[in-house]
Amino acid sequence: MLHINDLTYRIGGRILLDNATVHVAQGQRVGLVGRNGSGKSTLLKLIREELHPDAGTISVRSRTRVGCVSQEAPDGEETLLDCVLAHDGERTSLLAESESSTDGHRLAELHERMAAIDAHSAPARAGAILAGLGFSAEAQLRPVRSFSGGWRMRVALAGALFAGPDLLLLDEPTNHLDLEASLWLENYLASYPGTLIVISHDRGLLNAVAERIIHVDQTKLVAYGGNYDRFEQIRREKIELATKAASKQLDQRKKLQAFIDRFRAKATKAAQAQSRVKMLERLGPPISVIEDRAVSFEFPDPEALAPPVIAIEHGVAGYAADNPVLRNLNFRIDMDDRIALLGANGNGKSTLAKVLSGRLALLGGRLQRSPKLRIGYFAQHQTEELNTEETPFDHMRTLMPDALEKKVRAQLGRFGFAQDRANVKVANLSGGEKARLLFALMSRDAPHLMILDEPTNHLDIDSREALVAALNAYEGAVVLISHDPHLIELAADRLWLVADGQVSSFEGDLDEYKRLLLDRAREARRGGRDPKESSANRKEERRAAADLRKQLAPLRKAAQQAERQVELLGKKKTELQARLADPSLYAGSPDKVAALQREIGEAGKALTEAEEAWLTAQSELDQAASE
């Protein structure tokens, strides 16, 4: 299907791809991965012939239809449905010709061809794709121009999927999607009948869809069989083997060189020394073990506040008193909360985030906020508000005018900005670096509550893992809006569902929420095929599922609290052990050492008890869920 041979491409004097070779077979679903800036998007442009290589070849099988999502959002007065249908060029031309042709034989040929490509079912297929991406039946009949840019990019994605090309190229297709649409797309692509190459930093999508991974690694294209988890495992093993081999070779080189240096000048050992020189030459150059530079985030921990940090009673939120977005808001947030907001785009998640951050006042009800509360708010669109002519240091200095330069740079360093990158203009930063700069800016004063609205859109997989680790180490509260299931699963311990103008606790985990969405999709499809099916039965099924989640809620909460306790005690024990390892401790009174050792012993005992309690609680939850 696709052959890339000895491909070389340079941009601005920098080599992105150097003698890179890889082949993609027909029907394969491939995940294209690599660090931000490694050349993934450039490779797709080379395949589409929008760019031309400096050397090497890219060949696609003849008559292969190559498709991708348009980089420009569609616009105009045509409806969403018509816009998507227009992506099938053959159907469009056949319909146009059939309306104007008067030749009976030609009309017969046209109708025969339209039947062969199933042209008459096209509106239903296009509508199903649009529905999966979050457009209601009513919305599908509205003009494209009436939607925002993000929603119009969904229409562009729908058009690319509807066209069904032989080779489909997708570059971060979930960036403009909410969690619900991302899950639908994941299922759709997992059964895509053609050849698929998708660039994504969404680990869940790569695991569900990809059967092969191509890694853009040090200007080469390296292929791995299996999904992303399998790729990560094999790559880790390869690096470990290379590290061991390099260490072994280094030891050999040191021994040989030591013998040569010692005996080269002695006549009795000269021959042996010379043989060691030849052995050293045969070893070849030192084995190079190149690993990607590790990315790290570190949110500063705030001082503790008395709970709750925020509480809302009978709240009403929105932008017009006669048309509120959210009603009857009743909840509280404490310092140890990790909350993820679920619900389709347009249901009010961002509205709630603005209320919590103080950017939007309640239309009604009461909001109580701790007087000392500091809030950090991350919104992806804020990247557009950065001054492109200033450096990260300039931005941080503006927000910390009285701080020493050392402290300003230390805050930037928490998010990977060493001095060389801290002094680069924002215009020359990658999307991931701009996102990291926003993290640094919004956490500069150690906020007690961080509200993160789609924080991972421009982060690669390694940066997402670093974000998860930083959030888990952070000691304040977190409210998270994200389409990344992996981030939600690892960083959130409470789920709130924002739907139908309400905010309610979802008494289940993310897997249960996914199943709920899939059940609703199946129910909608059944409803379309069988209008006689009893809606009462479907309501009863939903009620039973809700009752089960309610019954499991106390057990799930107990398991989550036990797990949190294990994390806190583990962290405490590690800190105590670090103090015990400090040489300055032993310069003082021996009683302090003994007291610290007792404290470590007590912490270890408490940790063991907490782990047993966690295992018991998790076992009870698993048993209840399986009954």
C-alpha positions, 0 to 999 in steps of 0.5 A, a space after each residue: 500500500 505505502 512504501 517509504 524508502 531512504 526518505 530524507 527531509 530537512 527544514 530550516 537546515 535541521 534534519 527531520 528524517 534521514 534515510 528513513 524507511 518503512 512499509 505499510 501493508 494494505 488494511 493496516 491500522 498504524 499509530 504514528 508516534 514520537 516527541 513533539 517536533 520530531 516530524 510526524 505531521 511533516 511525514 503526513 504532508 510528504 505522503 500527501 505530496 504537499 511537501 517534497 523530500 530532499 532524497 528518497 521516495 514515497 510510493 502509494 499503490 496506484 489508484 489509491 484514494 488518499 484522504 485526510 481532514 482539511 486543515 481549514 474549517 468548512 464554512 458557508 450556508 450549506 447544512 452540515 449533512 450536505 457538507 459531509 455528503 459533498 466529500 463523496 465526489 463520485 456520488 455527487 457527480 453521479 447525482 448531478 449527471 443523473 439530473 441533467 442526462 436525457 440518455 436512457 442508456 446513460 441513466 441506467 449506467 448511472 443508477 447501476 453505479 449509484 446502487 453499487 456504491 450504495 449512494 441512496 443510503 449515504 444520507 443515513 451514513 453521513 448522519 450516523 457519523 455526525 451523530 457520533 461526533 456530537 451533532 443532533 438531528 436538528 443540528 445536522 440541518 443547520 448551516 455550517 457557518 452557525 457553528 464555532 471553529 471547533 465544531 466545524 473541525 468536527 464536520 471536517 473530520 466527519 467528511 473525511 470519515 464519510 469519504 472512506 478513502 483507501 488510505 486515511 491520514 489523521 493528525 490528532 483527530 481527538 483534539 476538538 472532541 469531548 470524551 463522548 465523541 472521542 470514545 465514539 471515534 475510537 470504536 469507529 476507527 477500530 473497525 475502519 476497513 481501509 488503511 489508517 495512519 493516525 498521529 495521536 497522543 491519546 494512549 487509549 485511542 492508540 491501544 484500541 485502534 493501532 495494530 502497528 506503531 511507527 515511531 519517529 525516533 532520532 530521524 528514523 522510522 522504526 516499526 513495532 507490532 502491536 498497540 501502544 502499550 506493546 510498543 512501549 514495553 518493547 522499546 523499554 526492553 530494547 533500551 535496557 538491553 542497549 544500556 547493559 551492552 554499553 556498560 559491558 563494553 565500557 568495562 571491557 574497554 577500560 580493562 583493555 586500556 588499563 593493560 595497554 597503558 601499563 605494559 606497552 613500554 615493557 619489552 616482555 609485554 609489548 606483544 601482549 599489549 599490541 594484541 590488546 590494542 587490536 582487541 580494543 579496535 575490534 570492539 568498535 566505537 562506544 555503544 550509544 544509548 540515546 533516550 528522549 529527554 525526560 519531561 517533568 512537571 512540578 506543581 508547588 504545594 499550597 498551605 492547607 485551608 480549612 474545608 470546604 475551599 468552595 461550596 455552592 448552594 442552590 446555584 444557578 449559572 449561565 450568561 442570561 438570567 432568562 436562559 441559565 445553563 446550569 441550575 440547582 448547583 449543590 456541592 462542595 470542594 475540599 483540598 484533597 478532591 480530584 474531580 473530573 467533569 464528564 458530559 458532552 460539549 455544550 452541556 456546561 462543563 466550561 461554564 462551571 469551570 468559569 464559575 469556580 474560577 471566579 470568571 463568571 458570577 452566579 445568576 442565583 444561589 450562594 457561593 462560599 469561598 475561603 478568603 485565602 483561596 488561590 485558584 489556578 485556571 488553565 484553558 487551552 485557548 489562553 495560548 492565543 493570549 501569550 505575547 509571541 515576541 516575549 520569552 517565557 522569562 518575560 511572561 513570568 517576570 511580569 507576574 512576579 515583579 518583586 521576585 528575585 531572578 533565581 526564583 522566577 527561573 526556578 518556577 519555569 524550571 519546574 516545567 522543563 524550561 532550562 535557561 536556554 528555552 526560558 529565553 526563547 521567544 514564544 513565537 518559536 516555542 512548540 505547542 507543548 512548550 506553550 502549554 507547559 508555560 501556561 502551567 508554570 504561569 497559572 501555578 506560580 503562587 501555589 494555588 489551592 485549587 487548579 481548574 484544568 480545561 483540556 490541558 493535554 491538547 498539545 502535550 505528547 504522551 511523555 508530557 501527559 505522563 509527567 502531568 499525571 505524576 505532577 497532579 498525583 503529587 500535588 496537595 491541592 484540589 483539582 477540577 479536570 475537564 479532559 477528553 483523555 480517558 487515561 488522564 482521568 483514570 489516573 488523576 481523578 478519584 471523583 466523577 461529576 456528570 454535567 448533563 441536562 442543566 444539572 451537576 451530579 456525582 457519577 457513582 461509578 468509574 470511567 469504564 462504567 461511564 463508557 459502557 453507559 455511553 455505548 448502551 445509549 448508542 445501541 439503544 438509539 440504533 435499536 430505536 431507529 430500527 424498531 419503533 415498537 420496542 418498549 421505552 419502558 423496558 429501556 427506562 427500567 434498564 437504565 434505572 437498574 444500572 443507576 441503582 447498581 451504581 448507587 449500591 456500589 458507591 459506598 464501597 467504591 468510596 471506601 476503596 478510593 479513600 483507602 488508596 489515598 491513605 496508602 499514597 499519603 503514608 507512603 509519601 510520609 515514609 519516604 520523606 522520613 527516610 530522606 531525613 534519616 539519610 541526611 548526614 547533618 542529622 547525625 551531628 546533633 543529639 542521638 535522641 533525634 535519630 532514635 526518635 526519627 527511627 521510631 517514627 519511621 517504624 510507626 509509619 511503616 506499620 501504618 502503611 502496612 495496615 493501610 495497604 491491607 485495608 485497601 486490598 480488603 476494600 477493593 476485594 469487597 468492591 470487586 465481589 459486589 460488582 461481579 454479583 
